[in-house]
Structures are given as structure tokens and as C-alpha cells.
Amino acid sequence: MDERATPRPQVLIIGSGFGGLFAAKALKNAPVDVTIVARTTHHLFQPLLYQVATGILSPGEIAPSTREILHRQRNAEVLLGDVTDIDAEAQTITAETLAGNYTRRFDYLIVAAGATQSYFGNDKFAEFAPGMKSIDDALELRGRIFGAFELAELEQDPEAVKRWLTFVVVGAGPTGVEMAGQIAELSHRTLRGQFRRIDTRDARIVLLDAVTTVLPAFGDHLSTAALRQLHKIGVEAELGTKVVGVDAAGIEVESGGRRRRIEAYTKMWAAGVAAPPVAAALAGTTGAETDRAGRIKVNPDCSVPGHPNIYAVGDMMSLGDLPGVAQVAIQSGRHAADQIKRQVAGEPTGQPFKYFDKGSLATISRFSAVASVGRLRFTGLIGWLLWLAVHLLYLVGFKNRVTAVLHWAVSFIGRGRSERTVTEQQVVARNVIEERT
Ligand SMILES: Cc1cc2nc3c(=O)[nH]c(=O)nc-3n(C[C@H](O)[C@H](O)[C@H](O)COP(=O)(O)OP(=O)(O)OC[C@H]3O[C@@H](n4cnc5c(N)ncnc54)[C@H](O)[C@@H]3O)c2cc1C
């Protein structure tokens, strides 16, 4: 039989993050056609978003073009589109773009659409305490952070100066800790001596969380070490403290049954995740159950119950107590790809996904990080060197690795920040300013 006459199975992947990209790469030599449909044209290395927000790295270094990454993979196609509907029976997805909607058919579907920020039912907080999930979010935060120092310099009222120089980060997981650590470095080290009226070292950086430790997932030893280091660099950790209100000029908190207010124009939210809207579309068409965060409860092999040709991977799958981290997304994406290859080859499938935990890392400040690898725990410089090695290994693209190292040298060995540019379009806490005028 003429092989060319037989259409190859169509694998459609939603999302170009860790789960989607690594699934596509794992299908490189498989006898299938792969289409990635994603809302952005880049693959985003989210763990370094905080470095874009604080002027260390450029967006391009952590968000290379998906098309460029996959251009040599002949069986892969990349399409821009926001998937709004999935029809499991008709085996189609519908995507929206500025140029109109389109529908694509699939034989196999991998949904790797990640997670969105959760404000635990208080979505109105988002306006004044933005989260950090995308390049746009990081650039918005960059505008707000650098803009706060500029506006403090212009301010006459000492109380308003204090409000501009108070930064509140909500959520003491890795993102919150890294963000707070970097704002502390910015104000106490990088920007020192660059303003004439304000002393940037007066800045207050407050890290808030309802739980009573920082980095709770890292265990007591590393949590305590991280807290000690945060204190050392001037971050005020207010733990056991719940946020009950957020507005333009500050944040209302409650701890020990007492309510109080922290005056601060610049707030950011790094607490809580929820499944993206496309998870509801997937659950609706497949009848899959979802967990409290809206994530799809998958079979042990990452397939959606009752639909052996549909997989949910990464942050939007709910499987045991697997965490929402990059390695889970990479490995589950590869596992789904492997299951599809087996189905195409007529081999038995259903092998459970086994997660290999390679460890957890979080930087606190330059030359200081905490790392947990198997039973080993590292702090300080050794932890930071491990952080450096792992991030270099996983950053996509040789050019990005080289420029990231240069930018890290500028920031960590020197005192500079190569990426402080904020355009006129980028909001310098515009909602705060509108409120005040
Ligand atoms: C600020 C931050 C810091 C982090 N730090 C760490 C860390 O230090 N270590 C760690 O292991 N993990 C970290 N994580 C978590 C890690 O980044 C995620 O677990 C990982 O990115 C999940 O991969 P994913 O493929 O499931 O989703 P993502 O990487 O989020 O990718 C989702 C993809 O789906 C696309 N998409 C979403 N909805 C649609 C739609 N409707 N249509 C089309 N495309 C869509 C998105 O555009 C994106 O391409 C961090 C996350 C954040 C936000």
C-alpha cells in the first residue's frame, strides 16, 4: 500500500509551556503530525519571570519563540490561538484569534494549558495586586516597581513617600520569596545612590502569608534558613497574616484576630493558583471531574477518564498530590506523548505516570538560595550554585544561556540591572495615580 495515501494521526497540543513543548519534542520521530496551538507565540520559562519584573533579564531570554524552537522538527506545526472550545466527540478544538476563529480536528489531544492566578474568590484584588504568570504581567510589575521609586522622588508629602517605598508581596512560596528578595536587593543595593531626594534603602519590603512559615513545601530546616536570610537582607516577613482587603493605597490584613492596614502603593500577588478556563471546556465535553482548583482529575496514565485519546498534563491535571511545578509538567507531557506513540504503534497502553522528583530550589538573594535534592539540603552559596546550574541547564536555547549569564554577572557581581527599560505604554501603577488625582 502507498504509505503517503494513509493520513498520519493528528496530535494536537494546547499550550506551549513546559508540558506542551516537551510533549511535542517527545513526538519528534513518531509517525504523527503534531500541532501546537497556544495563546502566545513563545515558550515561557516562568520560574525566571521575577527576574524580568526586577530588571535582571529581558523577556526574550526567558521566552524564546516556539516556532524557532521547533523549526527543525519537520512533523511539528505551531499555531497562534486561544482555545475556547473542545468537542471530544467530534474530536475538534476551536481557537480564537484576532483574525477570526478556526477549528482543528485531532486524533489525539494533549491539553497543557497551565494555571491562572487565584485570588480565593476576591478577584477585585487583582486590579491593585497583580499576579505574575506571563511576560505582560512581569513587564507591568517592572513598570510599577521602578515607577514607585521615580514617583517617591517627586513626592512632597513624607507619608506618600513612605507609601511609594513600601512594597507588599502576598504569598511566601518560591515566587513570593524570590520577588521580595529581589526588590530588597534593588532598593538596598542596585538603586542606592541613584536618587537625589529619597534614600532607596528606606524602602520596606513586606512578605505576607496566611501560613506561619516561608517556603512551607521545602521543610522546616530550609524554611528557617530562608527566613533568616530574608531578615538579613531587610525583608519583613509577616506570617500567619491573612489579606482581607486590597485597594489603591494599601492592604488590609488580619492576624491573631486583629485587623490592621499596611499603606503601600505597590502590591503583588503570588498566592494561589486555579485551572485556566479551557479546563472547564475540557471537563464539560468529557464529563471529567475537577478538583477544588478546577484541575482535571486524570487517570494514572494522565488520560482523561473515558477518553483514551485525550490527556491533561502539567499544572492543569490533578493526579495524587503532585505539585504544580515545571518537572511535573515536563515529565507528564513526555509521558502523554509516549502513551500516544504506543497507541499509534498498537502497543499496550495505560502505564501509570511515575514522577521523578529532582528537587526544589528557591533563591533568596544573590549568592544565597535554598535547595532540596532527595535527602540532601543546601543553603547559602552552595544552594545558589545549584540554582545557577539547574537554570542554565533548563533555559531553552544556547544564545539565551549566554546572554542570561552575562546579565546575571552584571546584576550579581556588579550592581547594575541591564533591563530597567519601562516604556511609556507600560503602566506605572496607573490605577493608583488615577485614584489619587
Ligand atoms: C512566577 C512563577 C514562578 C515559578 N517558579 C517555579 C520554580 O522555581 N520551579 C518550578 O518547578 N516551577 C515553578 N513554577 C511553576 C511552573 O512554571 C509550572 O508548573 C509550569 O510552567 C507548568 O507547565 P504547564 O505546561 O502545565 O503550563 P505553562 O507552562 O503555564 O504553559 C501553559 C501554556 O498554555 C497556554 N494556554 C493557556 N490557555 C490556553 C488556551 N485557552 N488556548 C491556547 N493556549 C493556552 C499558555 O499560553 C501557555 O503556553 C513557577 C510558576 C510561576 C508562575
The ligand as an SDF file (V2000), in Angstrom:
LIG
                    3D

 53 58  0  0  0  0  0  0  0  0999 V2000
    6.1660   33.1320   38.7020 C   0  0  0  0  0  0  0  0  0  0  0  0
    6.3150   31.6240   38.6870 C   0  0  0  0  0  0  0  0  0  0  0  0
    7.4370   31.0260   39.2240 C   0  0  0  0  0  0  0  0  0  0  0  0
    7.5870   29.6500   39.2040 C   0  0  0  0  0  0  0  0  0  0  0  0
    8.7270   29.0980   39.7200 N   0  0  0  0  0  0  0  0  0  0  0  0
    8.8950   27.7630   39.6300 C   0  0  0  0  0  0  0  0  0  0  0  0
   10.1110   27.1680   40.0770 C   0  0  0  0  0  0  0  0  0  0  0  0
   11.0050   27.8540   40.5980 O   0  0  0  0  0  0  0  0  0  0  0  0
   10.2630   25.8230   39.9180 N   0  0  0  0  0  0  0  0  0  0  0  0
    9.2870   25.0510   39.3460 C   0  0  0  0  0  0  0  0  0  0  0  0
    9.4780   23.8470   39.1860 O   0  0  0  0  0  0  0  0  0  0  0  0
    8.1340   25.5900   38.9310 N   0  0  0  0  0  0  0  0  0  0  0  0
    7.9230   26.9230   39.0590 C   0  0  0  0  0  0  0  0  0  0  0  0
    6.7410   27.4640   38.6240 N   0  0  0  0  0  0  0  0  0  0  0  0
    5.6980   26.5750   38.1060 C   0  0  0  0  0  0  0  0  0  0  0  0
    5.9770   26.1530   36.6910 C   0  0  0  0  0  0  0  0  0  0  0  0
    6.3080   27.2450   35.9030 O   0  0  0  0  0  0  0  0  0  0  0  0
    4.7120   25.4500   36.1760 C   0  0  0  0  0  0  0  0  0  0  0  0
    4.4840   24.3280   36.9840 O   0  0  0  0  0  0  0  0  0  0  0  0
    4.8670   25.0270   34.7270 C   0  0  0  0  0  0  0  0  0  0  0  0
    5.0650   26.1440   33.9070 O   0  0  0  0  0  0  0  0  0  0  0  0
    3.6260   24.2680   34.2940 C   0  0  0  0  0  0  0  0  0  0  0  0
    3.7670   23.9240   32.9520 O   0  0  0  0  0  0  0  0  0  0  0  0
    2.4660   23.7410   32.0560 P   0  0  0  0  0  0  0  0  0  0  0  0
    2.9270   23.3160   30.7090 O   0  0  0  0  0  0  0  0  0  0  0  0
    1.4710   22.9220   32.7640 O   0  0  0  0  0  0  0  0  0  0  0  0
    1.8330   25.2010   31.9820 O   0  0  0  0  0  0  0  0  0  0  0  0
    2.5020   26.5560   31.4550 P   0  0  0  0  0  0  0  0  0  0  0  0
    3.9730   26.4820   31.4390 O   0  0  0  0  0  0  0  0  0  0  0  0
    1.8320   27.6240   32.2530 O   0  0  0  0  0  0  0  0  0  0  0  0
    2.0020   26.6510   29.9580 O   0  0  0  0  0  0  0  0  0  0  0  0
    0.6400   26.8270   29.6600 C   0  0  0  0  0  0  0  0  0  0  0  0
    0.5280   27.1210   28.1880 C   0  0  0  0  0  0  0  0  0  0  0  0
   -0.8270   27.0570   27.7900 O   0  0  0  0  0  0  0  0  0  0  0  0
   -1.1710   28.1940   27.0260 C   0  0  0  0  0  0  0  0  0  0  0  0
   -2.6130   28.3730   27.1720 N   0  0  0  0  0  0  0  0  0  0  0  0
   -3.3330   28.5480   28.2870 C   0  0  0  0  0  0  0  0  0  0  0  0
   -4.6440   28.6160   27.9940 N   0  0  0  0  0  0  0  0  0  0  0  0
   -4.7290   28.4730   26.6510 C   0  0  0  0  0  0  0  0  0  0  0  0
   -5.8090   28.4600   25.7340 C   0  0  0  0  0  0  0  0  0  0  0  0
   -7.0690   28.5990   26.1380 N   0  0  0  0  0  0  0  0  0  0  0  0
   -5.5360   28.3190   24.4260 N   0  0  0  0  0  0  0  0  0  0  0  0
   -4.2620   28.1850   23.9900 C   0  0  0  0  0  0  0  0  0  0  0  0
   -3.2030   28.1700   24.8120 N   0  0  0  0  0  0  0  0  0  0  0  0
   -3.4470   28.3180   26.1290 C   0  0  0  0  0  0  0  0  0  0  0  0
   -0.3000   29.2960   27.6070 C   0  0  0  0  0  0  0  0  0  0  0  0
   -0.1960   30.3710   26.7100 O   0  0  0  0  0  0  0  0  0  0  0  0
    0.9920   28.5160   27.7840 C   0  0  0  0  0  0  0  0  0  0  0  0
    1.6700   28.4190   26.5690 O   0  0  0  0  0  0  0  0  0  0  0  0
    6.5770   28.8530   38.6320 C   0  0  0  0  0  0  0  0  0  0  0  0
    5.4290   29.4400   38.1170 C   0  0  0  0  0  0  0  0  0  0  0  0
    5.2930   30.8250   38.1280 C   0  0  0  0  0  0  0  0  0  0  0  0
    4.0610   31.4720   37.5580 C   0  0  0  0  0  0  0  0  0  0  0  0
  1  2  1  0
  2  3  1  0
  2 52  2  0
  3  4  2  0
  4  5  1  0
  4 50  1  0
  5  6  2  0
  6  7  1  0
  6 13  1  0
  7  8  2  0
  7  9  1  0
  9 10  1  0
 10 11  2  0
 10 12  1  0
 12 13  2  0
 13 14  1  0
 14 15  1  0
 14 50  1  0
 15 16  1  0
 16 17  1  0
 16 18  1  0
 18 19  1  0
 18 20  1  0
 20 21  1  0
 20 22  1  0
 22 23  1  0
 23 24  1  0
 24 25  2  0
 24 26  1  0
 24 27  1  0
 27 28  1  0
 28 29  2  0
 28 30  1  0
 28 31  1  0
 31 32  1  0
 32 33  1  0
 33 34  1  0
 33 48  1  0
 34 35  1  0
 35 36  1  0
 35 46  1  0
 36 37  1  0
 36 45  1  0
 37 38  2  0
 38 39  1  0
 39 40  1  0
 39 45  2  0
 40 41  1  0
 40 42  2  0
 42 43  1  0
 43 44  2  0
 44 45  1  0
 46 47  1  0
 46 48  1  0
 48 49  1  0
 50 51  2  0
 51 52  1  0
 52 53  1  0
M  END
$$$$
